């Protein structure tokens, strides 16, 4: 686990486990926390963010960016509510995590859905979708909205991310190291390294 992710989790633990009990079970799960690393690839196979030189890895491994580069929101589709989102540029390399196979610039996304915990005001069992909406003339060459969709099944306070799509095409998660790491109590977390192919 990366050091900064460890400290982020440490800082969030008091909030996430404020209602904890001695036994950990399906009814004592944390809110749904989404994590995605997004790579944008050109038709020739080049990393577009590297081509745009948006991050100098010699100076820093992570940086904020504004909507002039890419406008990103995460929507919970059951009620079309935007979720809290943290986003930044990230230089993925072996120094930052052994899960990364090559050195390249990606976008790192974290979002939180507290509705999963709110069993008093929603069904005990339901399915939902987190849609990461992305718009960027610089990256995509147009003003179209592109989407990553994470599908989850919720039972009680437990959730399982069972499918991911990019612009309507399913992404294989079988070998995704982040998806495999986020497996506990028989459920997969919302986590993955996602490639978006740009035309």
C-alpha positions in Angstrom: 0.0 0.0 0.0 1.3 3.4 -0.8 2.3 5.6 2.1 0.0 8.4 1.3 -3.0 6.1 1.0 -2.1 4.6 4.4 -2.1 8.1 6.0 -5.4 9.0 4.2 -7.0 5.9 5.6 -5.6 6.6 9.1 -7.1 10.1 9.0 -10.4 8.8 7.8 -10.7 5.9 10.3 -12.4 7.9 13.1 -15.1 9.1 10.7 -15.6 5.7 9.0 -15.7 3.6 12.1 -17.4 6.0 14.5 -20.2 3.4 14.9 -17.9 0.4 15.1 -18.6 -2.7 17.2 -16.3 -5.5 18.5 -17.3 -7.8 15.6 -16.9 -6.9 12.0 -19.7 -8.1 9.8 -21.8 -7.1 6.8 -23.8 -4.7 8.9 -20.7 -2.9 10.1 -19.1 -2.0 6.7 -17.7 1.5 5.9 -19.2 3.9 3.3 -18.5 3.0 -0.3 -15.1 4.5 -1.1 -14.3 4.6 -4.8 -10.7 4.6 -6.0 -9.7 4.7 -9.7 -6.5 5.4 -11.5 -7.3 6.5 -15.0 -4.9 6.3 -17.9 -5.7 8.0 -21.2 -4.3 6.3 -24.3 -4.1 7.6 -27.9 -4.8 5.3 -31.0 -1.0 4.9 -31.3 -0.8 3.6 -27.8 0.8 6.7 -26.2 -0.2 8.0 -22.8 -1.9 11.3 -23.6 -1.2 13.0 -20.3 2.5 12.3 -20.8 2.3 13.7 -24.3 0.7 16.8 -22.9 3.5 17.1 -20.3 1.0 18.0 -17.6 3.2 16.7 -14.8 7.0 16.8 -14.4 7.8 13.7 -12.4 11.3 15.0 -11.6 9.7 17.8 -9.6 6.7 16.0 -8.0 4.8 12.7 -8.1 1.4 14.3 -7.6 -0.3 17.6 -8.4 -3.7 19.2 -8.5 -5.3 20.1 -11.8 -8.2 22.3 -12.9 -11.1 21.7 -15.2 -9.2 23.3 -18.1 -7.4 20.0 -18.4 -10.4 17.7 -17.7 -13.7 18.3 -16.0 -14.6 15.2 -13.9 -17.6 14.5 -11.7 -18.9 11.3 -10.0 -22.6 10.8 -10.0 -24.6 8.2 -8.0 -27.1 7.2 -10.7 -29.9 6.1 -8.4 -30.7 9.7 -7.6 -28.3 11.6 -9.9 -26.5 13.1 -6.9 -22.8 14.2 -7.3 -20.5 12.5 -4.8 -17.6 14.1 -2.9 -14.6 13.7 -5.1 -10.8 14.2 -4.7 -8.8 14.2 -8.0 -5.2 14.8 -8.9 -2.5 14.0 -11.4 -0.4 11.1 -10.3 2.9 9.7 -11.6 2.5 6.0 -11.5 5.8 4.2 -11.1 7.4 1.4 -9.0 8.5 4.1 -6.5 4.9 5.0 -5.8 3.5 1.4 -5.8 4.5 -2.0 -7.0 1.0 -2.4 -8.6 2.1 0.0 -11.4 3.7 -1.8 -14.4 5.1 1.2 -16.2 6.1 4.8 -15.5 3.3 7.1 -16.7 1.0 10.0 -15.7 -2.5 9.1 -14.7 -5.4 10.7 -12.9 -6.1 9.5 -9.4 -9.8 9.6 -8.2 -11.3 9.1 -4.7 -15.0 9.4 -4.0 -17.3 8.6 -1.1 -20.9 7.4 -0.9 -22.4 7.6 2.5 -25.8 6.4 1.4 -24.5 2.8 1.7 -24.5 3.4 5.5 -27.9 5.0 5.6 -30.1 1.9 5.9 -32.9 3.8 7.5 -33.8 5.7 4.3 -33.2 3.2 1.5 -33.9 -0.5 0.7 -31.9 -3.2 2.4 -30.9 -4.7 -1.0 -30.4 -2.6 -4.1 -28.1 -2.1 -7.1 -26.5 1.2 -8.0 -24.0 2.7 -10.4 -21.3 5.3 -9.9 -20.7 7.2 -13.1 -17.4 9.0 -13.5 -18.2 11.7 -16.1 -15.2 13.2 -18.0 -15.1 16.0 -20.5 -11.9 17.3 -22.0 -11.2 18.8 -25.5 -7.4 18.6 -24.7 -7.5 14.8 -24.0 -10.4 13.6 -26.2 -10.2 16.2 -28.9 -14.0 16.9 -28.6 -16.6 18.1 -26.1 -18.2 14.7 -25.7 -18.8 13.4 -22.2 -17.0 10.1 -21.6 -17.9 7.8 -18.8 -16.5 5.1 -16.5 -19.4 3.2 -14.8 -18.9 1.1 -11.7 -21.8 -1.2 -10.9 -22.4 -2.2 -7.2 -24.8 -4.5 -5.4 -25.7 -3.4 -1.8 -27.0 -5.7 0.9 -27.4 -4.1 4.3 -24.3 -1.9 4.7 -22.1 -4.2 2.6 -21.5 -3.4 -1.0 -19.8 -5.4 -3.9 -18.4 -3.8 -7.0 -19.1 -6.5 -9.6 -18.6 -4.7 -13.0 -16.9 -1.7 -14.6 -17.5 -0.2 -18.1 -15.7 2.5 -20.1 -18.0 4.2 -22.6 -20.4 1.2 -22.5 -17.7 -1.5 -22.9 -17.0 -3.8 -20.0 -13.5 -3.7 -18.5 -11.9 -6.9 -17.3 -11.1 -6.7 -13.6 -9.7 -10.2 -13.2 -6.0 -9.2 -13.2 -6.5 -5.7 -11.9 -4.2 -5.5 -8.8 -6.3 -2.7 -7.1 -9.6 -4.6 -7.6 -8.0 -7.8 -6.2 -6.6 -5.9 -3.2 -10.0 -4.5 -2.3 -11.6 -7.8 -1.5 -12.8 -8.6 2.0 -15.7 -10.5 3.6 -16.6 -11.8 0.1 -17.1 -8.3 -1.4 -15.0 -6.3 -3.9 -14.4 -2.6 -3.3 -14.7 0.0 -6.0 -11.1 0.1 -7.1 -9.2 -0.3 -10.3 -6.6 0.9 -12.8 -8.7 1.9 -15.8 -7.5 2.6 -19.4 -9.6 5.0 -21.5 -8.8 4.6 -25.2 -9.2 7.9 -27.0 -10.0 8.1 -30.7 
